[in-house]
Amino acid sequence: MLNLRLLPWLLLTTACLAACAPRQGQTATTTTGDGDSLVVFFTGDLLLDRGVRTAMASHPADWLLADVAPVLRRADATVANLECPLTQVSTPVGKRYIFRADTCMASMMRRAGITHANLANNHTNDQGEQGLWSTMHSLTRAGVVPIGCDTVSDDTARLIHPSIVSKGDLRLALFPAVLLSQENWMPRPGALSPLQPSLRQLERSVREHARRHPTHRIACILHWGVEFQTQPTMQQMAQAAILAGAGADAIIGHHPHVVQHPRRSDPIPTFYSLGGFAFDQSHPLARRGAVARIVVHPDTLTATLIPISINACRPEWDRQHDL
């Protein structure tokens, strides 16, 4: 029997398929303007539920990101790791931690300077496929580009097509992926899901894009690692080396909720974990995070880690760092 609560969202899904459904074999491109450098920020985990929702209840919506927003808006693009679906309808899947935020949060994100939302993580599916469709639609309507979500294919040889951030002749190709198992999530072919390729599939996709587009810089955005561990695992280091060998120029990581710094021996800038951004974790190390700043020049890519503190769920810049 049809659940009447879902009827509006079934209609919404049908209406927005053409607008925001991923197209196999197609590469999404975002153009920001002309210039001799392309500046892209990458944030850690952005949660808009649980303790963060409670903290926001007594403030205007823009309060949450007010401290960081002026700097984010100066960048050509800002990619946030959105750790919850945006939907007005509760359709939770069976798992331990389940999040949901209101769809109006997409506009708040855009006003703060966030241009892209990474959905390749283990929480954007918390409200099932309906929640994913609602998230995609809400972000798109607000002017935020959703990345890291696609229809599932049973073709394991299929290449992943990146999202491209463009400025003048400069290009940064973004390859988001979940590289850990997902709790109670078995997407069927043809269904919408966070991108969860095999490492081999991701490596082949990066290598082929680098071959076809030698002037593009490539950043892999990976959901991986172990929560609350300040050092990357041997598996993370091995995966990073494989992707660097395939042609990646930088790696941005999420999931551990604490910062995992690059190692001197890494062949490319590898931010194993940026930690939190707007989050409610009580763990002392989880109250510190970082934002990665990637600058693409015609012949080089540079990367910087900018520290933040998280106070009352709210990210704030480290005042000692030059912004």
N, C-alpha and C positions, 0 to 999 in steps of 0.2 A: 504494500500500500504506500502511496506517495505521502511523504512527510510534508504537510502544508507549510511548515516553517521554512523549508528549503526552497519552496516554489520561487520566491523572488530571486534567489541566487542561481537557480537553474536557468531562469530567464536572463539574468545578468551574464551568466557564463556564455549562453548562446550569442548574446549581443556583442560581447567583447572578444569573441574568438578571433575575428578578423583583425581587431585592433592590436591585441597583445599576445596572441599565441605565437610560440616560436615556430620558425619555418626551417625544416630540415634542409641543410645545404646552404643556408643563408647566413651572412655575417652582419650583425647589428653594428652600426657606426654612429657615433656621436661626435659632431663637429663643434668646436668651441671658439674658433676665430683664428686670426693670423698672428704670427710671432715666431721668434727664433728659439723658443723653449716651450715645452709642454709640462705643466706642473700638475701632478695628481697626488692627492692625499688618500691614504687608506686608514680607516679607523678600525678599532677592535669591536667587541660585541656591543651591539645596540639593542637593549631589552626595553620594551615599553609596557610591561605587565608586572605583576607581583609588587615588590617593594617600590619599583620605579613608578608604577601607576599610582600607588598610595602617596608618594612624595609629590607627584605632579598635581594631585587633587586640590591642593591648597594654593596653587600658583597658576598663572597663565601658561598655556601650552608651550610658548616659546622660552619659558624659564629654563627648561631642561638643558638646552644647548646654547644658551645665551652667551656664555663665556667663550666658547670656541667658535661660534658662528662667524664673527667678523673675519677671522683668519681663513676659515674654510671657504668663505665666499670669494676670497681673493684668488683661490686656485682655479685652474681651468676645469678640474673635475674633482669630486670627492666621492670615494667608494666606501660605504658603510656596510658592515656585516650585520644585517637585520636578523635578530635572533627570535623573532616571533611573527606569526601570520597577522595580517590586518583584515579583520572580518567582523561584522556585526552579529553573525550567527555562530552559535557554539555547536560544533560538531567534532568533539575531541576524539583522537585516536587513543587506544589503550596503551599508555606509557606512564612512567613515574612522574616526570615533570612536563606539564602541559601549559603553554602560554597562548595568549590571544590579546591583541590590541585593537583599538578602534580604528576604522579606516581613515578618520580625519588626521591621524598621526602622519600620514604620507605628506600632507601639505606642510605640517610642522617641519618635517625633515627637509623638504625642499627650501623652505624659508631660511633654514639654517645653513644652506649651502651644499647639502647632500644632493648629488646629481645621479648617483648609481646606488642601488641596493643589492648586495650579494645575498642570494637565497640558497646558495649551496652550503647548507649547514644542517644540523640535526634538530632544528626547532621550527623551521618554516613550514614543516608538514604536520605540526601539532594539531591542526584542525582539518586534516585530511585534504583530499584534492579540492573540495569546495573552498577551503581556506586558502589554498595556493592560488586558485583562480581569482578569488577576491583580492588577494594581496597584489597579484599582477595588475589587475584592473585599477586598484586604488593608487598604486605607485604611478602607473602610466598616466592616469588622469591628472595626477598632481605634478607631472613633469619630471618624475624620477624614473630612471631606466632600470628595470629589473634585470639582473643577470644571474646566471647559475641555475636556471630552471628550464626544463625542456620536456617535450614529450618523449616517453621511453621507447626505445627501439630494441628489438631482439637481435639486431645485427651488431655483433661485438666488434666487427671490423670497421664500423662507421666512424668517421672522423668527427671530432668535436670542433665546432666552429666558434671562434671567440667573439667577444664584443670588442669593438675598436673605438678608442678615444682618439680623436683627430684634431690637430691644430695646424693649419697651413699644410706643409708637407710632412709633418711629424705624425707618427702613428704609435700608439701603445695598444697592443693586443692583450686582452684580459681572458685568461683561462681559469674560471672557477671550477672547483671540484671538491666533493666529499670523499675523503680517503679513509674513512672508518665505517664500521657497521652501524646501521640505523635501527633503533629499537622499534620493533613491531611495525616495520614499513617494508612491504613487498610490492613495489609498483608494478603494475601490469603493462604490457606493451600497448602503446597508444595513450597511456595516462600521463598526466602532468606530474613531474617529480623533480626534486632537487637533483642536480647533476651528480651522479655517482659512478664515474667510469672506472675501469680497472687502471692500474698504473700503466700498464702496457698501452692501453688505448689512449691515455692522456699523453704519454711519451710520443706515440706515433703522431698524434694531432699537433703537438708542439713542433716536432721535427719537420712535419710536412708544411706547416705554416711558415716556419723559418726558411725553408727551401723556396717556397713560392714567393715570399715577401721579404727578401733579405734586408730591406731598409726599415722594417718594422722592429720595434722593441717589444719584448714579450714578458708579461708578468703572470705568474701562476698564483691564484688565490686558493689556498688549501685549508680545508677543515680536517684536522688531524691531531695526533699527539695525545697526551694523557693529562687529565685535569689536575691543576694545582702543582704540576711539576715544573720547576724553573729551568730545567735542562731538557733539550730535545732528546728523544729516544734514538737508539741506533737505527731504527726503521725510518724515522723522519730524515736523519742525515743521509741514509742511503737513497731514499726517494728524492731528496733535494739534489743529490749528485747526479742521479739519472736524468732529471729534468734539466739541469744545467747543461749536461752533455747533449741533450736534444735541442738546445738552443734558447732556453729561457734566460732572460737577463736579470730577473728578480723574482723572489718568492715571498709571498705574504701569507702568514699563517694565523689561524684562529682555533679555538676550542679549549685550550688549557685554562683560560680565565686569568692567567698570570703571564707576565712578559717572559718570553724566552729569547734571549739576545742572539745576534749573529755570532758565529765563531770566526776567528781569524783565518782558519783554513778553508772557509767556504769559498768556492770559486766565483760565486756571484753574490750580491746582497741577498741574504736569506734571513728574514724576520720570522723565526719559527712560530712565534705567537706574539700578538700585539696586546694580549690581555683584554681587559674590559674597556669600554668607552662610556656608555651610560648603563650602569649595572648596579645590582643591589647585593652583591656578595659580601659577607661579613669577614671572610678570610683576610687577614691584614695585607698579604701580598696582592690580593685581588683589588685592593683600593688604589693601586698604581697601575697605569696602563701606558700605552704609547700610540702615537700616530706616525705612520710611515709617510715620508714625502719623497716621491719619485719625480725627478726632473729629467725629461728627455730632451737632448740636444741633437743636432743633425748627425753627429758622429759618436756620441757617448750617452750613457745613462748614469746618473748619480742618485744615491739613496741616502736618506737621513732619518734617524729615529728621534722623534720629539716626545719627551716624557709628558704625561699628564697625571693628575691626581683625581680621584673620584670621591667627591664629598657630597653626602646625602644623595647618592645615586647620580650626581651631576658631574660631567667632566670639566676640568679646569686646567689650563695650561700651566706648566712649570714656569714661573715668572723669571727664573734664572736663564731660561733658554731664549736665544735670539730667534724671533719669529719674523 
